[in-house]
């Protein structure tokens, strides 16, 4: 199944990747913890956006078959 990715979803994916790299490289424990929390929030947003995109694709495919 091909899913169309919205600009918002792509931007969130980029942000998650950026935060993932930063938190791994961060030496300061407090800053690493903050980055981890931010990463978790952004990752949840990403999963919700991806789920929405998949559902929209499924709906469109079902409608096209009728």
C-alpha positions in Angstrom: 0.0 0.0 0.0 1.3 3.4 -0.9 0.4 6.2 1.6 0.6 9.9 0.7 2.6 11.7 3.3 1.5 15.2 4.2 4.0 18.1 4.6 3.1 18.1 8.3 3.9 14.4 8.6 7.2 14.8 6.8 8.2 17.8 8.9 7.4 15.8 12.1 9.4 12.9 10.8 12.4 15.2 10.2 12.0 16.6 13.7 11.9 13.1 15.3 15.1 12.1 13.4 16.8 15.4 14.5 15.8 14.9 18.2 16.9 11.2 18.1 20.4 12.2 16.9 20.7 15.1 19.4 19.6 13.1 22.4 22.2 10.3 21.6 25.0 12.9 21.3 24.1 15.1 24.3 26.5 14.9 27.2 24.5 16.9 29.7 22.1 14.6 31.5 19.4 17.2 32.1 19.4 18.3 28.5 19.4 14.6 27.3 16.4 14.0 29.5 14.6 17.1 28.1 15.4 15.9 24.6 14.1 12.5 25.4 10.8 13.9 26.6 10.5 16.1 23.5 11.4 13.1 21.3 8.7 11.0 22.9 6.1 13.7 22.3 7.1 14.2 18.7 7.2 10.5 18.0 3.6 10.1 19.4 2.5 12.9 17.0 4.3 11.2 14.2 2.5 7.9 14.8 -0.9 9.6 15.0 -0.2 11.5 11.7 0.9 8.3 10.1 -2.1 6.4 11.3 -4.4 9.1 9.9 -2.6 8.9 6.6 -3.0 5.2 6.4 -6.7 5.3 7.3 -7.3 8.0 4.7 -5.6 5.8 2.1 -7.7 2.8 3.1 -10.8 4.9 2.9 -9.9 6.2 -0.5 -9.0 2.8 -1.8 -12.3 1.4 -0.6 -14.2 4.2 -2.2 -12.4 3.7 -5.5 -13.3 0.0 -5.6 -17.0 0.8 -5.5 
